[in-house]
């Protein structure tokens, strides 16, 4: 207490000046509308800046939760889209649906090797199996090759072993999507007959001949094309929609009819 009294005595002149300054400012603000408006505008700006900063900090820490919520919404929407035609309702009967969708995140990604693989954080305990398709919000990504209890490896479309059925959008002309190991932002579509009219910029999507992916999932656009050695088919350079060097959230697709399709195809093969 004595220290406070000593402080006041020591700085009494300065403290008196500050007190009188605030009193004079109060009288000035109250007696002049211009000064009053400036004062309130300044306080509003300061408080607004503080609230905006606080809101930004709060939003930053809420991003993970918001991201999970958006992923779940997108998963439900894709479930509806891929099962379109089976119901007029926005609610999907999972027992009748052909496709089921599961969201996941990438924890490891490679795109510079001849045979690239991607690791995701979902595995057997979530029902992930070999040969399930994997896509992103922008397009196709690859196919599940191996699974453990909590993780899965995806054979990327940037893999020289990859071979996926694809077609030119709004047509029934289909071929095989492969990678030549050169550019991480391009793949090739081969076996398209030379009679097919092509234009640079045409969209390439998944074909109907796959039991892994639903039809019409985006892949990329035609960058250039040329006839192969036999001059009978096109070799098409496809610029990918996905930025394969910057990926995080993915969706795993399971075709519930695939086992039946494979069983039928096996019977046909055995009869030949």
C-alpha positions as CSV (number, residue, x, y, z in Angstrom):
1,X,0.0,0.0,0.0
2,X,2.8,2.4,0.9
3,X,4.5,1.7,-2.5
4,X,1.3,2.7,-4.3
5,X,1.1,5.9,-2.3
6,X,4.8,6.6,-3.0
7,X,4.1,6.0,-6.7
8,X,1.2,8.5,-6.8
9,X,3.2,11.1,-5.0
10,X,6.2,10.6,-7.2
11,X,4.2,10.9,-10.5
12,X,1.4,13.1,-9.3
13,X,2.0,15.7,-12.0
14,X,1.9,13.2,-14.8
15,X,-1.1,11.4,-13.4
16,X,-2.9,14.7,-13.0
17,X,-2.1,15.6,-16.6
18,X,-3.5,12.3,-17.9
19,X,-6.6,12.7,-15.8
20,X,-7.2,16.2,-17.1
21,X,-6.5,15.0,-20.7
22,X,-9.2,12.3,-20.5
23,X,-11.7,14.8,-18.9
24,X,-11.0,17.3,-21.7
25,X,-11.4,14.7,-24.4
26,X,-14.7,13.6,-22.8
27,X,-16.0,17.1,-22.9
28,X,-14.8,17.6,-26.5
29,X,-16.4,14.4,-27.7
30,X,-19.7,15.1,-25.9
31,X,-19.9,18.8,-27.1
32,X,-19.0,18.3,-30.8
33,X,-20.9,15.8,-33.1
34,X,-17.9,15.5,-35.5
35,X,-15.5,14.5,-32.7
36,X,-18.2,12.1,-31.3
37,X,-18.7,10.4,-34.6
38,X,-14.9,10.0,-35.1
39,X,-14.6,8.5,-31.6
40,X,-17.3,6.0,-32.2
41,X,-16.0,5.1,-35.6
42,X,-12.5,4.5,-34.2
43,X,-13.8,2.4,-31.4
44,X,-15.9,0.4,-33.8
45,X,-12.9,-0.1,-36.0
46,X,-10.7,-1.3,-33.1
47,X,-13.4,-3.6,-31.7
48,X,-14.2,-4.9,-35.2
49,X,-10.6,-5.7,-35.8
50,X,-10.3,-7.5,-32.5
51,X,-13.5,-9.5,-33.2
52,X,-12.4,-10.3,-36.7
53,X,-9.0,-11.6,-35.5
54,X,-10.6,-13.6,-32.8
55,X,-13.1,-15.1,-35.3
56,X,-10.2,-15.9,-37.7
57,X,-8.4,-17.8,-34.9
58,X,-11.5,-19.6,-33.9
59,X,-12.2,-20.5,-37.6
60,X,-8.7,-21.8,-38.1
61,X,-9.0,-24.3,-35.2
62,X,-12.4,-25.3,-36.4
63,X,-11.2,-26.2,-39.9
64,X,-10.6,-29.9,-39.3
65,X,-14.1,-30.3,-38.0
66,X,-15.6,-28.3,-40.9
67,X,-13.5,-30.3,-43.3
68,X,-14.8,-33.6,-42.0
69,X,-18.4,-32.3,-42.2
70,X,-17.9,-31.2,-45.8
71,X,-16.4,-34.6,-46.7
72,X,-19.4,-36.4,-45.2
73,X,-21.8,-34.2,-47.2
74,X,-19.9,-34.8,-50.4
75,X,-19.8,-38.5,-49.7
76,X,-23.6,-38.6,-49.4
77,X,-24.0,-36.5,-52.6
78,X,-21.7,-38.8,-54.6
79,X,-23.6,-41.8,-53.2
80,X,-26.8,-40.3,-54.6
81,X,-25.2,-39.5,-58.0
82,X,-23.6,-42.9,-58.5
83,X,-26.8,-44.7,-57.7
84,X,-29.0,-42.3,-59.8
85,X,-31.9,-44.0,-61.5
86,X,-32.5,-46.5,-58.7
87,X,-34.5,-44.1,-56.6
88,X,-36.2,-40.7,-56.9
89,X,-35.5,-40.0,-53.2
90,X,-32.5,-38.1,-51.8
91,X,-32.2,-41.0,-49.3
92,X,-30.4,-44.0,-50.6
93,X,-31.5,-47.5,-49.6
94,X,-28.0,-49.0,-49.0
95,X,-29.4,-52.5,-49.4
96,X,-30.5,-51.7,-53.0
97,X,-27.7,-49.3,-54.0
98,X,-25.1,-50.6,-56.5
99,X,-22.3,-48.4,-55.1
100,X,-21.2,-47.5,-51.6
101,X,-18.9,-44.5,-51.0
102,X,-16.3,-44.1,-48.2
103,X,-14.3,-41.0,-47.5
104,X,-10.6,-41.1,-46.6
105,X,-7.4,-39.1,-46.5
106,X,-4.0,-39.5,-48.2
107,X,-1.1,-39.9,-45.8
108,X,1.6,-40.7,-48.4
109,X,1.7,-39.8,-52.1
110,X,4.3,-40.5,-54.8
111,X,4.1,-39.2,-58.4
112,X,7.7,-39.2,-59.7
113,X,8.4,-43.0,-59.9
114,X,7.5,-45.3,-62.8
115,X,5.1,-47.2,-60.5
116,X,3.5,-44.8,-58.1
117,X,1.4,-45.7,-55.1
118,X,-0.7,-43.7,-52.7
119,X,-1.3,-44.6,-49.0
120,X,-4.7,-43.7,-47.5
121,X,-5.9,-43.9,-43.8
122,X,-8.7,-46.5,-44.3
123,X,-8.4,-50.3,-44.4
124,X,-10.0,-53.6,-43.7
125,X,-11.7,-52.5,-40.5
126,X,-13.7,-49.9,-42.6
127,X,-14.5,-52.5,-45.2
128,X,-11.9,-51.5,-47.8
129,X,-11.0,-54.3,-50.2
130,X,-8.7,-54.9,-53.2
131,X,-9.9,-53.5,-56.5
132,X,-12.1,-50.7,-55.1
133,X,-11.9,-47.5,-57.0
134,X,-10.5,-44.2,-55.6
135,X,-11.4,-40.7,-56.8
136,X,-11.1,-37.1,-55.6
137,X,-13.5,-34.2,-55.9
138,X,-11.8,-33.5,-59.3
139,X,-11.6,-36.9,-60.8
140,X,-10.2,-40.4,-60.9
141,X,-7.2,-41.3,-58.8
142,X,-6.5,-45.0,-58.9
143,X,-7.4,-48.5,-57.6
144,X,-6.9,-50.2,-54.2
145,X,-4.2,-52.8,-54.5
146,X,-3.3,-53.8,-50.9
147,X,-5.0,-53.3,-47.5
148,X,-4.0,-53.7,-43.9
149,X,-6.3,-53.3,-40.9
150,X,-6.2,-49.5,-40.9
151,X,-4.6,-48.5,-44.2
152,X,-4.6,-49.2,-47.9
153,X,-2.3,-48.7,-50.8
154,X,-3.7,-47.3,-54.1
155,X,-2.2,-48.0,-57.5
156,X,-2.1,-44.5,-58.9
157,X,-3.1,-43.8,-62.5
158,X,0.5,-42.5,-62.6
159,X,1.6,-46.1,-62.7
160,X,2.9,-47.9,-65.8
161,X,0.9,-51.0,-64.7
162,X,-2.3,-49.0,-64.6
163,X,-4.9,-49.8,-67.3
164,X,-8.4,-48.2,-66.8
165,X,-11.4,-48.2,-69.2
166,X,-12.1,-44.6,-70.4
167,X,-14.1,-42.9,-73.1
168,X,-14.7,-39.6,-74.7
169,X,-17.6,-37.8,-72.9
170,X,-21.0,-38.0,-74.5
171,X,-19.9,-40.8,-76.8
172,X,-19.6,-44.6,-76.6
173,X,-16.1,-44.6,-78.0
174,X,-13.8,-46.1,-75.3
175,X,-10.2,-47.2,-75.0
176,X,-7.6,-47.8,-72.3
177,X,-6.1,-45.2,-70.0
178,X,-2.4,-45.8,-69.4
179,X,0.7,-43.8,-68.3
180,X,4.0,-43.6,-70.1
181,X,6.0,-42.5,-67.0
182,X,6.9,-39.1,-68.4
183,X,4.7,-36.3,-67.0
184,X,2.8,-36.4,-63.7
185,X,0.0,-34.2,-65.1
186,X,-0.7,-36.3,-68.2
187,X,-1.8,-39.8,-69.1
188,X,-2.6,-41.4,-72.5
189,X,-5.8,-42.8,-73.9
190,X,-5.1,-45.5,-76.5
191,X,-7.2,-47.7,-78.9
192,X,-9.6,-45.0,-80.0
193,X,-10.4,-45.8,-83.7
194,X,-9.3,-43.2,-86.2
195,X,-12.8,-42.7,-87.5
196,X,-13.8,-41.0,-84.2
197,X,-14.0,-37.2,-84.5
198,X,-11.7,-35.6,-81.9
199,X,-11.1,-32.0,-80.7
200,X,-8.4,-30.6,-78.3
201,X,-10.3,-29.8,-75.1
202,X,-12.7,-32.7,-75.3
203,X,-13.4,-34.2,-71.9
204,X,-12.3,-37.8,-71.1
205,X,-14.3,-39.8,-68.5
206,X,-14.5,-43.3,-67.1
207,X,-16.2,-45.8,-69.5
208,X,-19.1,-48.2,-68.9
209,X,-16.9,-51.2,-69.4
210,X,-15.4,-51.1,-65.9
211,X,-16.8,-53.0,-62.9
212,X,-14.7,-50.8,-60.6
213,X,-15.7,-47.2,-61.4
214,X,-19.1,-45.8,-62.2
215,X,-19.5,-44.4,-65.7
216,X,-18.7,-40.7,-66.5
217,X,-16.3,-39.9,-63.6
218,X,-14.0,-37.0,-64.9
219,X,-10.4,-37.8,-65.8
220,X,-9.1,-34.9,-67.9
221,X,-9.2,-33.1,-71.3
222,X,-7.6,-33.9,-74.6
223,X,-4.3,-32.0,-74.9
224,X,-3.1,-33.4,-78.2
225,X,-3.6,-36.6,-80.3
226,X,-1.9,-38.5,-83.2
227,X,-2.4,-41.8,-85.0
228,X,-0.3,-44.8,-83.8
229,X,2.2,-46.7,-85.9
230,X,-0.5,-48.7,-87.6
231,X,-2.5,-45.5,-88.4
232,X,-5.7,-47.3,-87.2
233,X,-6.0,-45.9,-83.7
234,X,-5.4,-42.6,-81.9
235,X,-2.9,-42.1,-79.1
236,X,-4.3,-39.3,-77.1
237,X,-2.5,-37.1,-74.5
238,X,-4.9,-36.4,-71.7
239,X,-4.3,-33.5,-69.3
240,X,-5.5,-34.6,-65.8
241,X,-8.1,-32.6,-63.8
242,X,-6.3,-33.8,-60.6
243,X,-3.2,-32.0,-59.5
244,X,-1.4,-35.3,-58.6
245,X,1.2,-33.4,-56.6
246,X,-1.3,-31.8,-54.3
247,X,-3.9,-34.3,-53.0
248,X,-5.5,-34.9,-49.6
249,X,-9.1,-36.0,-49.4
250,X,-10.4,-39.0,-51.4
251,X,-13.5,-41.2,-51.9
252,X,-13.4,-45.0,-52.1
253,X,-16.0,-46.5,-54.4
254,X,-17.3,-50.1,-54.1
255,X,-19.4,-51.7,-56.8
256,X,-21.6,-54.2,-54.9
257,X,-22.4,-56.0,-58.2
258,X,-18.7,-56.6,-59.0
259,X,-18.4,-60.1,-57.5
260,X,-21.4,-61.3,-59.5
261,X,-20.0,-59.7,-62.7
262,X,-16.6,-61.4,-62.1
263,X,-18.2,-64.7,-61.4
264,X,-20.2,-64.5,-64.7
265,X,-17.1,-63.5,-66.7
266,X,-15.2,-66.4,-65.1
267,X,-17.8,-68.9,-66.2
268,X,-17.7,-67.5,-69.8
269,X,-13.9,-67.8,-69.8
270,X,-14.1,-71.5,-68.6
271,X,-16.5,-72.3,-71.4
272,X,-14.2,-71.1,-74.1
